[in-house]
Amino acid sequence: MAEKEYIGVRVDEEKKKRIEDQLEYGDSLSEWVREAIDQRLERDEADEGNQNPPTMTAD
């Protein structure tokens, strides 16, 4: 497992409440945030891979 580094993130109270509403007993807010980051990175990287350069067509 990769070494973890601390980062601090500020979110407004409403976002924090929405996240906490999704957590179940024993869930970790930190783990929820890490998973959200992973999902965003995977989605963005997949989007980058799906960008096709424009093709030239013969008229």
N, CA, C and O atoms as a GROMACS GRO file, in nm:
protein
  236
    1MET      N    1   0.085  -0.118   0.000
    1MET     CA    2   0.000   0.000   0.000
    1MET      C    3   0.089   0.124   0.000
    1MET      O    4   0.192   0.128   0.068
    2ALA      N    5   0.050   0.223  -0.076
    2ALA     CA    6   0.126   0.347  -0.085
    2ALA      C    7   0.118   0.423   0.048
    2ALA      O    8   0.017   0.417   0.119
    3GLU      N    9   0.224   0.494   0.078
    3GLU     CA   10   0.226   0.575   0.198
    3GLU      C   11   0.123   0.687   0.183
    3GLU      O   12   0.109   0.745   0.076
    4LYS      N   13   0.053   0.716   0.290
    4LYS     CA   14  -0.050   0.819   0.287
    4LYS      C   15   0.008   0.950   0.337
    4LYS      O   16   0.091   0.954   0.428
    5GLU      N   17  -0.039   1.057   0.276
    5GLU     CA   18   0.004   1.190   0.313
    5GLU      C   19  -0.119   1.270   0.355
    5GLU      O   20  -0.226   1.253   0.298
    6TYR      N   21  -0.104   1.356   0.452
    6TYR     CA   22  -0.215   1.434   0.503
    6TYR      C   23  -0.242   1.554   0.412
    6TYR      O   24  -0.150   1.626   0.374
    7ILE      N   25  -0.369   1.575   0.380
    7ILE     CA   26  -0.412   1.699   0.317
    7ILE      C   27  -0.536   1.746   0.392
    7ILE      O   28  -0.615   1.665   0.440
    8GLY      N   29  -0.552   1.874   0.402
    8GLY     CA   30  -0.671   1.930   0.467
    8GLY      C   31  -0.762   1.989   0.362
    8GLY      O   32  -0.717   2.056   0.269
    9VAL      N   33  -0.890   1.964   0.377
    9VAL     CA   34  -0.987   2.013   0.281
    9VAL      C   35  -1.102   2.078   0.357
    9VAL      O   36  -1.156   2.020   0.452
   10ARG      N   37  -1.138   2.196   0.315
   10ARG     CA   38  -1.253   2.263   0.376
   10ARG      C   39  -1.373   2.248   0.283
   10ARG      O   40  -1.363   2.270   0.162
   11VAL      N   41  -1.486   2.210   0.341
   11VAL     CA   42  -1.610   2.202   0.266
   11VAL      C   43  -1.718   2.274   0.348
   11VAL      O   44  -1.708   2.284   0.470
   12ASP      N   45  -1.818   2.323   0.279
   12ASP     CA   46  -1.924   2.391   0.353
   12ASP      C   47  -2.005   2.288   0.433
   12ASP      O   48  -2.002   2.168   0.406
   13GLU      N   49  -2.076   2.340   0.531
   13GLU     CA   50  -2.148   2.254   0.625
   13GLU      C   51  -2.249   2.164   0.554
   13GLU      O   52  -2.264   2.048   0.591
   14GLU      N   53  -2.317   2.216   0.452
   14GLU     CA   54  -2.418   2.137   0.380
   14GLU      C   55  -2.356   2.017   0.309
   14GLU      O   56  -2.411   1.908   0.313
   15LYS      N   57  -2.240   2.037   0.245
   15LYS     CA   58  -2.173   1.924   0.178
   15LYS      C   59  -2.130   1.820   0.279
   15LYS      O   60  -2.147   1.700   0.257
   16LYS      N   61  -2.075   1.865   0.391
   16LYS     CA   62  -2.033   1.770   0.494
   16LYS      C   63  -2.152   1.690   0.545
   16LYS      O   64  -2.141   1.569   0.566
   17LYS      N   65  -2.265   1.756   0.565
   17LYS     CA   66  -2.384   1.686   0.612
   17LYS      C   67  -2.431   1.585   0.508
   17LYS      O   68  -2.469   1.473   0.544
   18ARG      N   69  -2.429   1.622   0.380
   18ARG     CA   70  -2.471   1.529   0.274
   18ARG      C   71  -2.381   1.405   0.271
   18ARG      O   72  -2.429   1.293   0.251
   19ILE      N   73  -2.253   1.426   0.291
   19ILE     CA   74  -2.159   1.312   0.294
   19ILE      C   75  -2.189   1.226   0.417
   19ILE      O   76  -2.202   1.104   0.406
   20GLU      N   77  -2.199   1.289   0.532
   20GLU     CA   78  -2.224   1.214   0.655
   20GLU      C   79  -2.355   1.136   0.648
   20GLU      O   80  -2.366   1.028   0.707
   21ASP      N   81  -2.454   1.190   0.578
   21ASP     CA   82  -2.582   1.119   0.563
   21ASP      C   83  -2.565   0.988   0.485
   21ASP      O   84  -2.647   0.897   0.499
   22GLN      N   85  -2.462   0.979   0.403
   22GLN     CA   86  -2.436   0.858   0.326
   22GLN      C   87  -2.356   0.754   0.404
   22GLN      O   88  -2.352   0.636   0.367
   23LEU      N   89  -2.292   0.797   0.512
   23LEU     CA   90  -2.209   0.705   0.590
   23LEU      C   91  -2.297   0.617   0.679
   23LEU      O   92  -2.400   0.660   0.730
   24GLU      N   93  -2.252   0.495   0.694
   24GLU     CA   94  -2.319   0.403   0.785
   24GLU      C   95  -2.230   0.384   0.908
   24GLU      O   96  -2.114   0.427   0.909
   25TYR      N   97  -2.284   0.321   1.009
   25TYR     CA   98  -2.208   0.299   1.133
   25TYR      C   99  -2.074   0.233   1.101
   25TYR      O  100  -2.068   0.131   1.033
   26GLY      N  101  -1.968   0.293   1.152
   26GLY     CA  102  -1.834   0.237   1.133
   26GLY      C  103  -1.764   0.287   1.008
   26GLY      O  104  -1.644   0.263   0.991
   27ASP      N  105  -1.837   0.358   0.919
   27ASP     CA  106  -1.773   0.413   0.800
   27ASP      C  107  -1.683   0.530   0.839
   27ASP      O  108  -1.705   0.597   0.939
   28SER      N  109  -1.582   0.551   0.757
   28SER     CA  110  -1.486   0.657   0.781
   28SER      C  111  -1.507   0.770   0.681
   28SER      O  112  -1.513   0.746   0.560
   29LEU      N  113  -1.517   0.892   0.731
   29LEU     CA  114  -1.527   1.009   0.644
   29LEU      C  115  -1.403   1.019   0.556
   29LEU      O  116  -1.413   1.050   0.438
   30SER      N  117  -1.286   0.994   0.614
   30SER     CA  118  -1.162   0.999   0.537
   30SER      C  119  -1.163   0.898   0.423
   30SER      O  120  -1.121   0.930   0.312
   31GLU      N  121  -1.210   0.778   0.450
   31GLU     CA  122  -1.215   0.676   0.345
   31GLU      C  123  -1.315   0.716   0.237
   31GLU      O  124  -1.289   0.693   0.119
   32TRP      N  125  -1.427   0.776   0.276
   32TRP     CA  126  -1.525   0.822   0.178
   32TRP      C  127  -1.462   0.924   0.085
   32TRP      O  128  -1.481   0.918  -0.037
   33VAL      N  129  -1.386   1.017   0.142
   33VAL     CA  130  -1.321   1.122   0.061
   33VAL      C  131  -1.216   1.059  -0.029
   33VAL      O  132  -1.206   1.095  -0.147
   34ARG      N  133  -1.136   0.964   0.023
   34ARG     CA  134  -1.035   0.898  -0.061
   34ARG      C  135  -1.100   0.826  -0.178
   34ARG      O  136  -1.050   0.833  -0.291
   35GLU      N  137  -1.210   0.756  -0.153
   35GLU     CA  138  -1.280   0.686  -0.260
   35GLU      C  139  -1.336   0.783  -0.364
   35GLU      O  140  -1.333   0.756  -0.484
   36ALA      N  141  -1.388   0.897  -0.318
   36ALA     CA  142  -1.441   0.997  -0.410
   36ALA      C  143  -1.328   1.052  -0.498
   36ALA      O  144  -1.348   1.073  -0.618
   37ILE      N  145  -1.213   1.075  -0.439
   37ILE     CA  146  -1.097   1.122  -0.516
   37ILE      C  147  -1.057   1.018  -0.619
   37ILE      O  148  -1.033   1.051  -0.735
   38ASP      N  149  -1.049   0.892  -0.577
   38ASP     CA  150  -1.013   0.784  -0.670
   38ASP      C  151  -1.110   0.777  -0.787
   38ASP      O  152  -1.068   0.764  -0.902
   39GLN      N  153  -1.240   0.785  -0.757
   39GLN     CA  154  -1.339   0.779  -0.864
   39GLN      C  155  -1.323   0.895  -0.961
   39GLN      O  156  -1.332   0.876  -1.083
   40ARG      N  157  -1.300   1.014  -0.910
   40ARG     CA  158  -1.283   1.132  -0.996
   40ARG      C  159  -1.159   1.118  -1.083
   40ARG      O  160  -1.162   1.146  -1.202
   41LEU      N  161  -1.048   1.073  -1.023
   41LEU     CA  162  -0.925   1.055  -1.100
   41LEU      C  163  -0.944   0.952  -1.210
   41LEU      O  164  -0.901   0.974  -1.324
   42GLU      N  165  -1.007   0.840  -1.177
   42GLU     CA  166  -1.032   0.736  -1.277
   42GLU      C  167  -1.120   0.788  -1.390
   42GLU      O  168  -1.093   0.762  -1.507
   43ARG      N  169  -1.225   0.863  -1.356
   43ARG     CA  170  -1.315   0.917  -1.457
   43ARG      C  171  -1.242   1.017  -1.547
   43ARG      O  172  -1.255   1.012  -1.670
   44ASP      N  173  -1.165   1.108  -1.486
   44ASP     CA  174  -1.094   1.208  -1.565
   44ASP      C  175  -0.989   1.142  -1.656
   44ASP      O  176  -0.972   1.183  -1.770
   45GLU      N  177  -0.920   1.042  -1.604
   45GLU     CA  178  -0.819   0.974  -1.684
   45GLU      C  179  -0.884   0.895  -1.797
   45GLU      O  180  -0.828   0.888  -1.907
   46ALA      N  181  -1.000   0.837  -1.772
   46ALA     CA  182  -1.071   0.766  -1.878
   46ALA      C  183  -1.119   0.864  -1.984
   46ALA      O  184  -1.113   0.834  -2.104
   47ASP      N  185  -1.167   0.980  -1.941
   47ASP     CA  186  -1.211   1.082  -2.036
   47ASP      C  187  -1.096   1.129  -2.124
   47ASP      O  188  -1.113   1.150  -2.244
   48GLU      N  189  -0.978   1.145  -2.064
   48GLU     CA  190  -0.861   1.186  -2.141
   48GLU      C  191  -0.827   1.081  -2.246
   48GLU      O  192  -0.787   1.116  -2.357
   49GLY      N  193  -0.841   0.955  -2.213
   49GLY     CA  194  -0.811   0.847  -2.305
   49GLY      C  195  -0.914   0.834  -2.416
   49GLY      O  196  -0.886   0.777  -2.522
   50ASN      N  197  -1.034   0.888  -2.393
   50ASN     CA  198  -1.140   0.877  -2.492
   50ASN      C  199  -1.146   0.995  -2.587
   50ASN      O  200  -1.230   0.998  -2.678
   51GLN      N  201  -1.061   1.091  -2.567
   51GLN     CA  202  -1.062   1.208  -2.653
   51GLN      C  203  -0.990   1.175  -2.783
   51GLN      O  204  -0.868   1.155  -2.784
   52ASN      N  205  -1.065   1.171  -2.890
   52ASN     CA  206  -1.008   1.140  -3.019
   52ASN      C  207  -0.972   1.270  -3.090
   52ASN      O  208  -1.051   1.365  -3.091
   53PRO      N  209  -0.854   1.274  -3.149
   53PRO     CA  210  -0.821   1.396  -3.223
   53PRO      C  211  -0.911   1.406  -3.345
   53PRO      O  212  -0.956   1.304  -3.398
   54PRO      N  213  -0.936   1.527  -3.390
   54PRO     CA  214  -1.023   1.542  -3.507
   54PRO      C  215  -0.962   1.473  -3.628
   54PRO      O  216  -0.841   1.475  -3.647
   55THR      N  217  -1.047   1.412  -3.707
   55THR     CA  218  -0.999   1.344  -3.827
   55THR      C  219  -1.024   1.433  -3.948
   55THR      O  220  -1.121   1.509  -3.953
   56MET      N  221  -0.938   1.422  -4.043
   56MET     CA  222  -0.952   1.499  -4.166
   56MET      C  223  -1.030   1.414  -4.264
   56MET      O  224  -1.005   1.294  -4.278
   57THR      N  225  -1.122   1.474  -4.332
   57THR     CA  226  -1.198   1.402  -4.433
   57THR      C  227  -1.171   1.462  -4.569
   57THR      O  228  -1.151   1.583  -4.582
   58ALA      N  229  -1.171   1.378  -4.667
   58ALA     CA  230  -1.152   1.425  -4.804
   58ALA      C  231  -1.285   1.468  -4.860
   58ALA      O  232  -1.385   1.397  -4.846
   59ASP      N  233  -1.288   1.581  -4.922
   59ASP     CA  234  -1.413   1.631  -4.983
   59ASP      C  235  -1.424   1.588  -5.126
   59ASP      O  236  -1.522   1.620  -5.193
   0.00000   0.00000   0.00000
